[in-house]
Amino acid sequence: MRKMEFKMERTGLLSVGDVLPVAEYKLPNSYYYVLGRAYAMSANYTVLERLKSREGKVTDVKETPRGYFVTVEFDEESD
């Protein structure tokens, strides 16, 4: 299992236990991921850190002084 953190701009969009699709987008030297219907966005990841799964399960939703964050768990099995 792999866990990733996504940043949300507002709360109430997701609940723990939700299974959501993840879209991958390429930048010149990295990749980033968007959760569901643009509910939240990940940090940038290198080519070696690319996500293999295309859907994940929400395990935590929290508010911090920096904003709202969602933790998503992915089933990363080797091919």
N, C-alpha and C positions, 0 to 999 in steps of 0.2 A: 504494500500500500504506500502511496505517496500523498503527502499533504501539501497544499499550496494555499497561500493567502491572497485574497482579492480585496480591493478597496471599493466600497460603495459610497455614493454621494448622499444617500438618504436611507433610512431604516424602513422596515415594514414590507420590503419587497420579497424577502426570502424567509423560510423557516428551517430549523434544524430538521433533517430527514429528507428535504427536497432533493430529487435527482434531476440535474440540469445538464443540458448540452454545453459544450465549450467550443468556441471558434478560435482558430489559430490565425494570427496575422504576422507577416514577415516584415521586419525592418532591415536596413542594409546589413547589420551585423548581429541581429538578435531576433527573437520572437516574443510576442506577448499574446495573452489570451483574454477573451471576453466571455463572461459567464452568462448563459441564458440569453434573454432578450436585452442585452446590454445592461444587466443589473449591476455588474461589477467588473473591474478590470485588474489584471495581474501586473506584476512588475515585469521587466524585460529579462529574458532567459537566453543563454547562449545556445549554440547548436547542440552541444553535448547535453544540455539540460532540457531539451525539447520534451514536451508531453506526448505520450503515446496514446493515451485514452482520449476519447471524445465526449465523455460524460462523467460526471462525478456527483458525489453525495455531500450535501452540506452537513458539516459536523459541529459548527460553532458560528454564531453571529454575535459580534460584540461592538460596543462603542468605546472609543478611547479618546484622549485629548486630540489625537491626530485625525479622527474621523471614524467611520464605520468600517469594520472589517469582517470578512466571511472566510472561514476555513473550509476547504473542500477536500475530500478524500477521493483519490483515484485508484483504480485497480490497475497497477502497472505490472503486467506479466511480460516476461521476455518472449520474443518471437521464436 
